[in-house]
Amino acid sequence: MKKYKYILLSLVLILFIINIKLVISSTYNASLLFFNKVFVSIFPFIILCDILIYFDYHIFLKNTIGKFISKIFNIDPSTSIIFILSILTSHPANSVYIKDMLDNNEIDINTANKILCFTYFPSISFVIGTIGIGLYNSFKIGIILYLFCFLNNVLIGIFLRKDKSISINRNNISKDKNLFDTLRKSILKGINTSMIILGNLIIFTIISNLLIKYISIDKSFISIISGILELTNGIVSISSLNINIIIKLTITLFILCFSGFSIIFQSISILNVYKINIKKILTMKLVFSIFTSLLFYSLINLLNLCL
């Protein structure tokens, strides 16, 4: 077995060497994407989240909108901050907030796995601005796609209502002595988390570009595979396909709902010290991504909407 492992590793090394230009360009493009789109939306909200928690903002949410969210998903109202901030910041920030609660012993691992499944929200600006307006020149398309992404998460959360959810009273948990200490720790955490996200994004971008170069199959299929591996590249590739726009958008929605292996593994990397149920996450996301996409396709055709 070890022999085959070293042979495989040698082949990977050779593949990277003979495609050094592609590897460098993929790294460069992934880094640009990260700093232009991901870092600017996630880093400040990681800091903001810690500040909000320092001032017990989650208690305010618990007593207001948290009660409504908890009834829908059968979770403790205090964990509603994860759902709300995930909408504002997009994935994989959800895993950052979940890790904070696990680190502080505010939730158990079963609750973490449950909430993780239905808080993978794409960036609002990416869906509406980049996809809707940028790729399809339509604000309406961006809005519709995002609403279905939101619906996808709600459906997963409702489906998982029966899963047990345990939260611990935060009053027994000590917090940092002052705001400046909280800010310092938050900045360091934001930098470490950002580097994990960047590393995963680079690796999956390289793999995706290598597949496109070496696998000679239908362009539509390779675009879907590319999107399943790394969301952004796949969606851009799909927009250039010469197929019906409703089919394009259906495939795009599927990829948005599934999130892509790159983002899922970013979450797993952030939560690597905890026992995350990867099989459950992948199963939930795959099944409901297919269901939501088929629902989207059926409704668009049934209502004869002009996109």
N, C-alpha and C positions, 0 to 999 in steps of 0.2 A: 504493500500500500504506500509506504514511504517513497519507494522508487517512482511510482506514478505521480506522486505529489510533487517531487522535485522536477520531474519531466514537464509537468504542467506549469510550474513556476518558471522554468527556463523558457518555455514557449511564450509565456506572458512577458517576460523580460525582453526577449527577442522582438516580440510584437511592438512593444513600446519603443525600442531602439530604432527599428526600421520605419516607425511612424512618428519620429520625434517631432516633426513639424506639426503634425495633427495634434499630438499631445500638448505641445506648447500653445497652439492656437486655441485648443479646447479649454485649457487652463486659463488663458487670457480672457476668453469670452465668458467663461463661467464666473471669473472674478469680477468682470465688469457688470454682469447681471446681478451678482451678489451685492456689490457696493452701491449700484444704482437703484435696485429694486428691493432687495431683501434686508440688508443691513439698516438702511434708513427707516424702514418701517418697524423692525423688530427691536433694535438696540434701545431707542428711547423709551419704548413701552415696557421693556424689561425693568428699566430704572423706575419708570412711573408706577409699575405694579408694586414694587417693593415699597415705594413711598406711600402708596395707597394702603397697603397692608400695615405699614408702620403706624398710620393714623387710624387703623381699624375701619377702613372704608368698607371692608367686606361685611362688617356688622350692619352698616347702613343698607347695603344691598340685601342682606339676609332679611331685614325687616320690611323691605319694600318689594322690589321686583323679584327678589330671590324666592319669595313665597310662591309666586306664580310659576317660576321656572321649576321649582322643586316639585310642584304638583304634576307638571307635565312629564318630567323624567324620573320622578321618585328618587330624588337626591336631597341631601341636606341643603337648606337655603344658603348656608355660608359658602358652599362650593359654586354658587351661581356666578361668582366673580370669574371663574375659569371660562365659563360659557360666554360671558359678556366680553371679556378682554380678548378671547380668541377670535371673536367676530371683528373686533377693532384692529387686531394686529396680524391676523392670518397665521396659518401653520408655518413652521412647527413651534410657534410660541406657546401653543397649548401645552406642550410637554414641559416647557420651562415652568409654567404656573403650577402644573401638577407636581413636578419635582419639588417645588417650594413647599407645597402642602405635605408631601411625603417626608421631606427632610424635617419639617416641624412637627411631624407625627399628628397632623390634623386629619388625615384620611388614611384608610388602609389600602392595601394593594389592589383589592377587588374593586373598590370604588375608583381607584386610579385607572384601572383597565377599562372600566365601564365608561367613565367620562372621556377618556382618550379616544374612544371609538367615535363619538359624535361631536367632537370639537375641532375637526379638520376643516377650517374655513379658508378658502383662497382669499387673497388680497382683493378688497373691493375695487381699489384703483387699477389693479391688474386686469380683473374681469371686465369692468366697465370701460376703463380707459384704453388699455393695451389691446384686449381682444375685441370688445364691442366697437369702439371708435377707431382704434389703430388698424386692426386687421380687417374688420367688416364695415367700417365707416357707418356704424349704427349704434347710437346710444341705447336704443330699445333692445337690441340684441344683448348688449352687456347686462342690462337690468334683468332681462328674462333669464339669462344664464345664471346670474348670481342668485336670483330668487329660487331657482331649482337646486342650486348647491346648498342653499340654506334649508330648503325642504328636505333634501337628502339627509342632512345631519339630524333634523327634527325627527324624521322617520326612524333613523337608527336609535336615537335616544328613547323614543316611545317603545320601540321593539325591546329594548334592554331594560324597561321599567321593572321587570320581574327580578332582575339581578340585585342581590343584596348590596346595600350601600351603607357604610359606617363612617361617621365623622366624630371627631373628638372636640370637646369644648376648648376653644382657644384661650379661655381665661386662665387655664393652667399652664400656658406656654409662655416662656419668657421671650422678650424681643430685645433687639440691640439697645444699648444704653442711650444713644442719641441719634439724631437724624443724620449727622455727618458720617457716623460709622456705618449706618444703613446705606448711605449713598456710595461710600467707598467700596463696600462689599458688593453692592449692586453693579457698579461699573466693572469690577473684576469678573463678576459672574457673566455679565453681558458680553465681555470680550471673549471669555472661554467658550460660551455657548455659540457665539458668532463664528469662531474658528472651526468648531465641530460642524456647523451647518455648511460653511464654505468648503471644507474638506470633502464632505459627502457630495456636494454639488459638483465639484471638480471631477471626482472619480466617476460618477454616473454620466456626466457629460462626455468624458473620454470614452467610456464603454459604448454609449449611444452613437457617437461619431464613428467609432471603429466598426460597429455593426452596419451602419449605413454604407461604409466604404467597402466592406468585404462580402456582405450578404446581398446577392443579386436576386431579389424577389420583387413582387409588386410594390410600387411606391406607396400605395395606400396602407398596405400591411406594415411596411417598415416604419411609416409615420406613426401608426398606432403603437407599435413596439417601442419606438423612441419616446412617445408620450408616457407610456406605462413606466418606463425607466426614469425619465426626467421630464417633468410636466411642460416646462416652457418651450424647449426645443421641439417637442412633439406637436404642441398646439400651433406653433408658427408653421411647421411643416405641413400640417393638415390644412391650414388656411390656403395654401398654394395648390392644393390638389384640384384637378379638373373634374369635380363631382358635384352632385346636387347640394345646394347650400344647407338644406335641412339635414342631410346626412352628415355634412361637415360639422354642423353645430351639435348634432347628436353625439358624434364621436368626441368632439371637444368637451361636451358636458360630462361624458363618461370619464375622461381623463381628469377633469377638474374635480369630480366627486371622488375618484380613486386616489388622487393626489400624487401618485407616482412613487416608485420604490425609493427614489432619492429622498423625498420628504419623510416617508415612513421610517427609513433607516436613520435619518437625522433625529427623529423622535426617539428611536431606540438607543442611539448613541448618547443622547442627553440623559435618558433614564436608565443607562446601562447598569447602574448599581442595584436596580430593582428588578424583580421578576415580572417582566412585561409579557403578556400573552400575545405574542406575535401572530400566532395562528388565528386567534379570535379577531384581531384587528384586520388582518388581511381578508378573512372570510366575510366579515360584516361590510367592509368597504367594497369588496368585489361584488357581492350579491346586491347590495343596495345601489351601487353605481350602475349596474345593469338595469335594475328595476326603474330607477329614476330616469335614466336615458330613454328607456322604452316608453315610459309615461310621457316624457317630453315629446318624443316623436309622434306618439298617438294623439296627444292634445293639439299639437301644431297642425297636424293633418286634419283632425276632426273639426277644429275651429277655423281651419283654412286661414290661419294668420299669415299676413304678408311680412316676411322678414327682410 
